[in-house]
Amino acid sequence: MRPIVHILRGKDPYQTARAILQRFPLPDLKGSSVLIKPNAARLSPAGKGVTTHPLVVSATIDELKEKGAAEIVIGESCIFGVDAQEAFRMTGMAEISEREGVTLIDFDRLEPMEIDVPGGSVIQKIKVPTLLKKFDFIISIPVMKTHMHTLVTLSIKNMKGLLWRREKARFHQLRYDERITKGYKELDIAISEMASVLSPHLAIIDGTVGMEGMGPAYGRPKQMGIIVVGNNALSADAVAARLMGMNPEAVPHLKLSAEKGIGEIDLKKILILPKDYMKWKTPFVPPPSKLSIPFPDIIVHDRGSCSACLSTLLIFLQNYHSDLTDYRLEDNKVHIGIGKHLKSCPNGTILIGNCTSRMKRKGIFVQGCPPVASQVMETLKARPRMSKK
């Protein structure tokens, strides 16, 4: 069956989302139990391009009620170190939940279950909340964003937020031989393999305010005013990527997912409405491939870092970059190490996070999973700089 993707542009997130859902051919949801998975895993208010706009979620709930859904639940699993209740309050999900009379769940508080990944090359099982078994229909509502690890983060990647607790970080820490990865990042392969067993029934991509550059949390807000809806998440992601100015074939986890038969990313094989949708194309600034782009005097030794640790590093550099002069090594660069698989770095490297503890004799070790940016600076000030040799 040919996948269907609709796009609509408007000024108001609620009205735009409601209008596109009313014209989209939704399945019969009468009596169904429906899970809404937004992007609400970080401490950010609405309209910043970091988290899903609550009015898009509200419009979805109202449409589901009109379609006769028996139960509607909003569920999320926050990034490590973020208090879920605070995130739900800050993102507006708590307010929407109360106003709409629907349940809001922190999935990390639930019991887990394992799902087999048949034919998985880098993951053979994934751990998710047992509650997922009860839902008849799952809707992914991500923000249209760039991502420093995966180029974009859309509805397929958003499902990674259903992984239980530290399972999310495990995806960043996989290491396999080139004979298995064939030039792809383990993370991209893992996302595509996850999507083979954990994919939403409907994608509603919130492009009202997206994010470009250093996504998923520290880029620049991108005013788009669009909503993308698709009955195949991968196809919706492909269209969204094109609207962001990117070739879907050049986004590794989308390409790998298509090769697994999860969906279609050849835009000619997708029914896209309106036909002149490319009038809304607004190229996004891609994420920098290395932190040396915005911070040319910083060398980052990254081997298997997760998004939480990378986010800490970005905040740290943004806030304290000018205070790091005394930590330059012989090459006149500041060296920073992150990631579970870090195996080599110069003496005097700043080592951030518990995963780097095995290397702590090589530099200044800052414990935490992850530490906060201010904690990194406090540790540096409390310890003498190590030898450059």
C-alpha angles and dihedrals in degrees: 000000000000111000117241125218126179127191128194132178125208145142100243119061094211097045093044093049093045093048095051093046091051091056097040116095099245119183123249104284099171109140093003129139108230131194120203113202109192127173099259100134099115138060101259135122124234121283098031096103093243102094136025113279107251092221090062088054091046092052090050092052092050091051091048091051090051089051090055102252108174097208132018123190131181111210135180141163111210127220114269113282096024118113106231097213092051090048092049090051095046096045092049094243093118091054093048091047092053096042094047095041095235130134120260115202136193099212093201089070092061131084116267133232132191126240120199118234105211112217093005113164100189100016124036097174137018128205117225136160114283089229090076088079092070098059122095095190132026124198122195114206108181131164119252100251145148118239130207093219103037105022092237135024114207137139098315093047090044089066088068084078088072091065112109118256114295092010087089092058091047090067089062094049101054117123123187138164120271088246087069102035095043092201097315126116114257088233093058091048091048092051091051091048091048089051090057089068103018113047129137124245092224134023122207107181114201107218095157088109115002132178131243133187116015096025148188092052114349105047129099123282112252118207108219107144093205137124122201119200126186138170088216114052095208093051091048089051091050092054092045091050090052091051087052089057096256132123108239089217088061093057102088101209091047092049092047092048091051090051088056091056094248093132147322124282097171098104092208089065095051124084100233121184132231094034091216092054092131088077084081095054110130113175115231122218103249122237115267112259090219135022087233087081097070093022107038094175092055124088114194119200100202119178112163103337120167125226092258093058093042090051090052090052092050093050090046093053093044092051104034108021093114091054095060100079093107091056097062115123130215092290088057089246131118109235120208126183127203136161142065095263098050106138106161138031137141122275108269096038117150104238114204124198138010092279089071095053093108088064098047094114088064096061149332109327120208111193125212139096083259114342117216118252095252090052090056091054093045090053092050092051092048095054130059117246112263126238116281091225 
